[in-house]
Amino acid sequence: MAGGLQCLDTVLGRRVSVLTFHRVQPQQDPLFPLEMHAARFDALLGSIARSFQVLTLGEAHAALKSGKLPARALVMTFDDGYADNATVALPLLRRHGLRATFFVSTGFLDGGRMWNDTVIETIRASQKPELDLAAFGLGRFPLASPAQRRAAIDAVLPKIKYQPLDQREPLIAKLREATGHPDLPDDLMMRSEQVRELHAAGMEIGGHTVRHPILTETPDDQARDEILRGRAALEGLIGAPVKVFAYPNGVPDRDYDLRHVAMVREAGFRCAVSTAPGPVCRGRDDFQWPRFTPWDAGDAAWFARLMLCRYGRQAAPQAGRP
């Protein structure tokens, strides 16, 4: 595998694949069976270590700019700042001698919870046999099985996702009322000391705003403040510059646009990533690097999709965590 990749990079030109992860759970989640979990991540890291030269995003950016990008270059990134990035992913990365880049939304550290996780965990924990979502313009959803709960989650999330920050909370309150106000976890996201632990272990820390807003749905002054305050909070935590950034949600022209690219550049970041698929080659905009999302259930299918993304026609990624 490694030799073949090196030959392709020689013929087609040096390039880097940037992977996107979110959570790495201790065991497979019945609601999100394609989401990464410890056993699968461990096996995948072994394959990655044998096949690729793994860099942090900052290292890959500097190497590409200088013309010194190694063959088979690959970057692993983690979005949002989930606690299992530190408790599950970090020990496995260390075992395989690999480094990664972690984009952290600072507003959820130390006991916070992202809005989408409130939706997910509210529906997961509801004791009701059926969920009435008339308040969202939807129907009734049975909750007898994980698949039925997932269907309810998938229906609700788009109704809230593109709402401004100040309009999300009333909608979530309606959902909480409909589900019977179940108890929710307060340990999904990292604590401040876990961010410092990642940095001390040689991992790269990147900006991801404070509260993870959809930037195109956010007034410009508020969007700029989210970008700047998130970076300042991280630099205060780790005592080092934060040079890389990931746009929340990250779909170009839908979740962010050229206004926000300019904000990130003016803030002093050196490189930023989107969620558009594809490889990174010389000449790519430093502030709109694409990424690949590995949702395939089997490693063979995952590698096949990655090769299509890296060297050929991009195959659409399978649906994973919303």
Salt bridges, closest charged atoms under 4 A:
ASP9 OD2 - ARG310 NH2 3.06
ASP29 OD2 - ARG124 NH2 2.92
GLU35 OE2 - ARG321 NH1 2.96
ASP42 OD2 - ARG95 NH1 2.84
ASP42 OD1 - HIS96 NE2 2.60
GLU59 OE2 - ARG99 NH1 2.39
ASP79 OD1 - ARG291 NH1 2.87
ASP80 OD2 - HIS22 NE2 3.93
ASP80 OD1 - HIS208 NE2 3.02
ASP80 OD1 - HIS212 NE2 3.18
ASP84 OD2 - ARG23 NE 2.74
ASP117 OD1 - ARG321 NH2 2.30
GLU121 OE1 - ARG124 NE 2.93
GLU130 OE1 - ARG140 NH1 3.12
ASP132 OD2 - ARG140 NH2 3.47
ASP154 OD1 - ARG150 NE 3.01
GLU193 OE2 - ARG191 NE 2.76
ASP220 OD1 - ARG259 NH1 2.71
ASP225 OD2 - ARG229 NE 2.66
GLU226 OE2 - ARG211 NE 2.78
GLU235 OE2 - ARG231 NE 3.24
ASP257 OD2 - ARG259 NH2 2.84
ASP257 OD1 - HIS260 ND1 3.18
ASP286 OD2 - HIS61 NE2 3.40
ASP286 OD2 - LYS65 NZ 3.13
ASP296 OD2 - ARG305 NE 2.50
